[in-house]
């Protein structure tokens, strides 16, 4: 076994877990779940079948990743953030055939206690503030806050808020540069921030 799982966790047969991944106290990884390399699952995390986590994904305590959720490489899920997979759940009505996919693109961060309503795509390196409720598409590099979540700015790959003036900006922390093309923020270099964790 080339990953670590705490003795209090359950790893079901049929789960696929990459090398270097760490799974901490009271987690449950179910059959059909796919977890990449060098991931970290905090205490009390559930990863259901039909989910996929890329490499270097960090999931903090008390997060349930339901069927239909896909987290690409380098995604961060803050403590007690919430995913859904049905828009109109009822206890007495089975809606398994209506599960909707949620796609979280590479490098995105989801703050503590944020809720991601199913069916959305969160763009690369976007940042969802703590407690926000996301109900739709999120652009790459967008900074989103509030209930419902609204865009209040742009954020660098390294996680520092950008100041965009006259259609362009430079990160004050890492020096990455960006330009606006319509409603899309495009990195112009460097595209990979320093200090990347492995």
C-alpha positions in Angstrom: 0.0 0.0 0.0 1.6 3.2 -1.2 -0.7 5.6 0.7 -1.5 6.2 4.4 -4.9 5.6 5.9 -5.5 6.1 9.6 -6.7 2.9 11.4 -10.1 4.6 12.2 -10.8 5.1 8.5 -12.6 2.8 6.1 -11.3 2.2 2.6 -13.7 0.0 0.7 -12.7 -2.5 -1.9 -12.9 -1.0 -5.4 -11.6 2.5 -4.3 -8.5 3.7 -6.2 -6.0 5.7 -4.2 -2.8 7.2 -5.6 0.7 7.1 -4.0 1.6 9.5 -1.3 -2.1 10.3 -0.4 -2.9 10.6 3.4 -6.3 9.8 4.7 -6.9 10.8 8.3 -9.3 9.9 11.2 -12.8 8.7 10.6 -12.8 9.0 6.8 -14.8 6.7 4.5 -13.7 6.1 0.9 -16.3 4.1 -1.0 -16.1 1.7 -3.9 -15.6 3.4 -7.3 -14.0 6.5 -5.8 -10.8 7.6 -7.5 -8.3 9.7 -5.6 -5.0 10.8 -7.1 -1.5 11.1 -5.8 -0.3 13.3 -2.9 -3.9 14.1 -1.7 -4.7 14.9 1.9 -8.1 14.1 3.4 -8.7 15.6 6.9 -10.8 14.1 9.6 -14.4 12.9 8.9 -14.3 13.1 5.1 -16.5 10.9 2.9 -15.6 10.2 -0.7 -18.4 8.4 -2.5 -18.3 6.2 -5.6 -18.5 8.1 -8.9 -16.2 10.8 -7.7 -12.8 11.7 -8.9 -10.0 13.7 -7.2 -6.9 14.7 -9.1 -3.4 14.9 -7.7 -2.5 17.2 -4.8 -6.1 17.8 -3.7 -6.5 19.0 -0.1 -9.8 18.3 1.6 -10.2 19.7 5.1 -12.3 18.3 8.0 -16.0 17.4 7.7 -16.4 17.4 3.9 -18.6 14.9 1.9 -17.8 14.5 -1.7 -20.9 13.1 -3.4 -21.3 11.1 -6.6 -20.9 13.4 -9.6 -18.3 15.7 -8.0 -15.0 16.0 -9.9 -12.0 17.8 -8.4 -9.1 18.4 -10.7 -5.4 18.7 -9.6 -4.5 21.1 -6.8 -8.0 21.9 -5.6 -8.5 23.0 -2.0 -11.7 22.3 -0.1 -12.0 24.2 3.2 -13.4 22.8 6.4 -17.1 21.8 6.3 -17.7 23.1 2.7 -20.7 21.4 1.1 -21.3 19.8 -2.3 -24.8 18.7 -3.5 -25.8 16.5 -6.4 -29.5 17.0 -6.6 -31.3 20.3 -6.9 -34.7 19.2 -5.4 -34.2 16.4 -2.9 -37.0 14.6 -1.2 -36.6 11.8 1.3 -39.4 9.7 -0.2 -38.5 10.3 -3.9 -35.5 8.6 -5.4 -33.6 11.0 -7.7 -30.4 8.9 -8.3 -31.0 9.1 -12.1 -31.0 12.9 -11.8 -27.6 13.5 -10.1 -25.9 16.4 -11.6 -22.1 16.8 -12.1 -20.1 19.5 -10.4 -16.7 20.2 -11.9 -14.0 22.0 -9.9 -11.2 23.0 -12.2 -7.4 22.9 -11.4 -6.2 25.0 -8.6 -9.6 26.3 -7.4 -10.1 27.0 -3.6 -13.4 26.6 -1.8 -13.6 28.4 1.6 -14.8 27.0 4.9 -18.6 26.4 5.1 -19.1 27.4 1.4 -21.9 25.6 -0.4 -21.6 24.5 -4.1 -25.0 23.7 -5.6 -24.7 20.9 -8.1 -24.5 21.4 -11.9 -21.8 24.2 -11.8 -18.3 24.4 -13.1 -15.8 26.3 -11.0 -13.1 27.7 -13.2 -9.3 27.3 -12.8 -7.8 29.0 -9.8 -11.1 30.7 -8.7 -11.5 31.4 -5.0 -14.8 30.9 -3.3 -15.0 32.9 0.0 -16.0 31.3 3.3 -19.7 30.8 3.7 -20.5 31.7 0.0 -23.3 29.9 -1.8 -22.4 29.2 -5.4 -25.4 28.5 -7.7 -23.9 28.8 -11.2 -20.8 29.0 -13.3 -17.7 30.6 -11.9 -15.0 32.1 -14.2 -11.3 31.2 -14.0 -9.5 33.4 -11.4 -12.7 34.9 -10.1 -13.0 35.9 -6.5 -16.6 35.0 -5.3 -18.2 36.0 -2.0 -21.7 36.2 -0.5 -25.1 34.6 -0.6 -25.7 34.0 -3.4 -22.1 34.3 -4.4 -21.1 37.2 -6.6 -17.9 38.1 -8.2 -16.0 40.9 -6.4 -12.7 40.7 -8.2 -9.9 38.6 -9.5 -7.3 36.4 -7.8 -3.8 35.2 -8.7 -2.8 31.5 -9.0 -0.9 32.1 -5.8 -4.1 33.2 -3.9 -3.5 37.0 -3.7 -6.2 39.4 -4.9 -5.3 41.1 -8.1 -5.7 44.8 -8.9 -6.7 45.0 -12.6 -6.2 48.4 -14.2 -6.6 49.3 -17.9 -7.2 45.6 -18.7 -4.1 44.2 -17.0 -2.5 43.5 -13.7 0.5 42.1 -12.0 0.4 40.1 -8.7 2.2 41.9 -5.9 3.2 38.6 -4.3 4.5 36.4 -7.0 4.9 38.7 -10.1 2.5 36.8 -12.3 0.9 38.9 -15.0 -2.7 38.9 -16.4 -4.8 40.6 -18.9 -8.6 40.8 -19.4 -10.0 39.6 -22.7 -13.7 40.6 -22.5 -14.9 38.9 -19.4 -12.1 36.4 -19.2 -8.9 36.8 -17.2 -5.9 35.3 -19.0 -2.5 34.7 -17.4 0.4 36.1 -19.5 3.3 34.8 -17.3 4.6 33.2 -15.2 1.8 30.7 -15.2 2.9 28.5 -12.2 3.4 30.3 -8.9 6.4 29.7 -6.7 6.1 27.8 -3.5 3.9 25.0 -4.9 3.4 22.3 -2.4 4.1 18.7 -3.4 
